[in-house]
Amino acid sequence: MSIEVGSFFGLLLLIADVWAILNIFQSRASTGGKTGWIVLVLILPLVGFILWFLLGPRASSFKG
């Protein structure tokens, strides 16, 4: 049984995108900003993830 490299990287990209979307939901960005980032990550998974990772809103850290 062999696992193709494309399937492996596709699975990693799916995990990364889900992680990014969860972090976008937890961020303090406006609703419109969150929507824009999520749409970008869903439409362009690799490019959207990279852009979010470099430029996107960060999850709010609750200190209380």
N, C-alpha and C positions, 0 to 999 in steps of 0.2 A: 504494500500500500504506500503510495507516494503522495506527498502533499506538494502541490504546486506553489512556487514562490509567489505568484500573483495572488493566490488565495490567502496566503499568509499576510502579505502586505495589505490586502484589502481588509482583512480582519483587524489588523493594527490600526488602519485608518478609521474604521468604524468605531473602534473603542476610543480613539482620540477624539473623534467628532462628538460622540455621546458625552465624553468628559467635558469638552468645550461647551456644549449646549447646557449642561448642568451648571457649569461655572457662570455662564452668561445669565441664567435664571437667578443665580444667587448674587449677582453684582448689583451695585447701586445705580446703574445706568437707568435712564428713562425708559418707559415702555417702548417708545419708538426706536430708541437705540438698541434695546434688546432684540426687538423684532428684526431690525436690519441685520444685526450680527447673526442671528439664528438663520435667517433666509440666506445670507452669504455662505454660511457653513453648510447648509443643506444643498444649495445649488452647485457650489464649487467646493467639494469636500476638502481636497488637499490645499488649494490656494486659500480658501476661507479659513481653514484651521491655522495655517501659517500666519495669515494676516491677523487673526484674532490673538494668536499667541504673542505676536510682536506689538500689536497696537490696541487690542481690545480691552474692554472693561475688566477689571479684576473683581473677584468675589469679595464681598464685604466680610471683614473679619469682625466678628462679634466679640466684644470684650466686656463682659459684665458679670 
